[in-house]
Amino acid sequence: MDIKLKQLGKRYKFEWIFRGIDYEFKANTAYAVLGPNGSGKSTLLKVLSGYSTPSKGKINFLENNQPLEKDKTYLQLSYAAPYIELIEEYTLTEMLDFHQRFKQFQHKLNTESVIDLLNFSKSKHKEIKFFSSGMKQRLKLALAICSNTNFLLLDEPTTNLDAEGVAWYQSLIKKFTANRLVIVASNVEHDYEFCTEKISIIDY
């Protein structure tokens, strides 16, 4: 999947967060969106994901240089961010089973193997509302990164993770992001050190 942005802009009331973005994200490439806090990194990811609508411009999703229908686009997209909520009344097992009704995991992963990957075997029947903030963030990352999608969005992925959690995230990236378009929004280097392309949001 390729994504072409044409004069993309987003504003709230009379303040432009960004505008005039002409850019092409290419398949099988990892991009880092950089900038200080409040500069618009998260807003750009929200617009790319469909979570928020642009105020100006267009986003074109392409597969083999052909336009991709919107409903098919979102089947190819997975997204992890601190502000995305989990269904906290579900147990871990129920959450993973529910997720697979909409997006399957890659590499023959299933509920049990993802629980093992998370190292959460003792929490498989625990309701998510009783998870720590770090456990919730690991689960969000696993749901997004392990999904069988071509387009992966990660916003400040190591939020609430300790050093062990950061190493776990980096290991997950190495295992499951080959041949995908990945966009990471962060100003923390260990979040995006695998990215080969970098964009400064303050340029827009």
N, C-alpha and C positions, 0 to 999 in steps of 0.2 A: 504494500500500500504506500502511495505517495500522497502528500498533502500540500496543496498550493494555496497560499494566502495572498489575496489581492486587496491592497489598500485597507487592511483590517484595522478596525479601531473599536475601542470600548470606552464609554464615559459613564459617569454617575452624576446625574443632574448636569451641571455645567463644567465639570472637571474631566478632562481626558486622562484616562489611565495609561493608554497607549493609542497610537494611531499611525496610519500610513505604513503598516507592515506589508511589504512585498517579500515573500520568502517561500522557499520550497523545501519541505522535509522529505527526504528520500528514504525509500524502503531499505531495510537491513543496515540502518545507521543509528547511532546513539547521539542524541543532542542534549546539551546542558543549557538551560535558560538561567542566566545569571543576573544578579542585581541586588541592591540592598533591600532590607525589609520595607514593605510598603511600595515597592517600585512597580508592581504589576505582574510579577511572575505567576502567582496563583491565579490571578484573573485571566491571564492568557490560557492557562491549562483548563480553566473552567469553560472558556469559550471553545477551545478545541474539542472538549469532551461533549459539548452540547448542554452542559450544566447551566451555562449562561449564554444568552444570545449576543452577537456583536451589535454595536451601535452603527457600524459602517463597514462596508467591504464584504468580501465573500471568502468562504472556505470551500475548496474543492477537494474531495477525496477521490483518488484515482487508483484503479487496479489494472495493471497492464495497460496504462495510459488511457483507460476508459473510465468515465464517471461511475462512481459507485452509489447505489441508492442509499438513502439515509438509514432505512431499517437494517440494511445489510452492513452499513458502516458500523453501527453500534454493536452488532454481533462480533465485530472484529476488534473492539476496543475494550481494554481493561484499565482501571484507574484506581490509584490509592492516594489518599490524602488525609491529613489529620481531621478535617471537617466532614468527611464522609462517615455517616453513622452505620453501625452494625445493628442487627436485630438482637437486642440485648436479652430478650426473653428466651431466645433459642440457646440450647446447649451447643458446644463446639461441634459435635457430630451433626446435629440438626442444621447448623449454619452451613457446613460444608456440603451436606446432602442437598439443601435448598439451592445453594449456589450452582450446583451442577445441573439443575433443571434448566438453567439459562445459558451457562457457559461450561463446557467440559474442561477438565484439566488436561494438560499436555503430558507427553512422555509416559502414557499409560498410568498416570497417577490416579489415585482414588481417595476416598475419604480417609481410610486407614493410613495410607502412605503419606498423605499430607499431614496428618496428626503426628506421625513419626518425624517428618521433616521439621515440624514446629517444635518437636521435643515436648509435646503436651499430652503424652499418653495418660498421665494421671488426672488430666482435666477434660477428658473427652466427653464426660456427662455433666460437666459444670456449666451453669448458665453464664453467658458472656458478661452479664452485668456484674458478676463477681470477679472478672479478670482485672488484673492491674492494667495501667495505661500502656506499659511496655508490651504486655501480652496481647492487648487489643491491636496495637500497631503491628506486631508480628503477624497477626491473623489478617489484617488488611493487606499487608504486603504479600503474604502467601496467596490470598485469593486473587490478587491482580497479576502477580508475576507468574504463578503456576497455571493460569488460565491459557487455553489454547487460542490465543488471539494474535493478530499481526501487529497491533498498535498498542503500546503500553505507555501510560502516563503516570509519573510518580512525582508527587509534590511533597517536598521536604521529607523524604522517606525514612530518615533515621530519627525523626522526632520521637521522644520518649524512650529511645533505645540506649542501653548502656554499651560499654565497649564490646561485650560479648554479643550483644544484639547487632551492633554495627558489623562485626565480622560475619555473623550469620547472614545478614542482608547481602553483603558483598559476595558470599558464597552462592547465595540464591541467584544473584545477577549472573554470575559466571555460568551456572548450570542451565538457566532457562531463558536467556535473552538472545541467543544466537538467531540470526535471520529474522529479527523483528525491528520495527521502527520504535525506538524508545526515546521519550522526551522526559528529562528530569528537571524540575524547577528547584533550585536550592542555592544557597551561598556558603554551603559547607562542603569542602572539597571531597571528603570521603563518600559523599552521596553520589557524586558524578564523575569520579576519577576514571571510570571506564569509558566515558563519552569521548568521541573523537571530534565532535563539532561543538562550538560554543557560541551562544548568542547573548548579547547584552541587551536586556529589555530597556535600559535607560536610553539606548540609541533611538527609541521610538516614543 
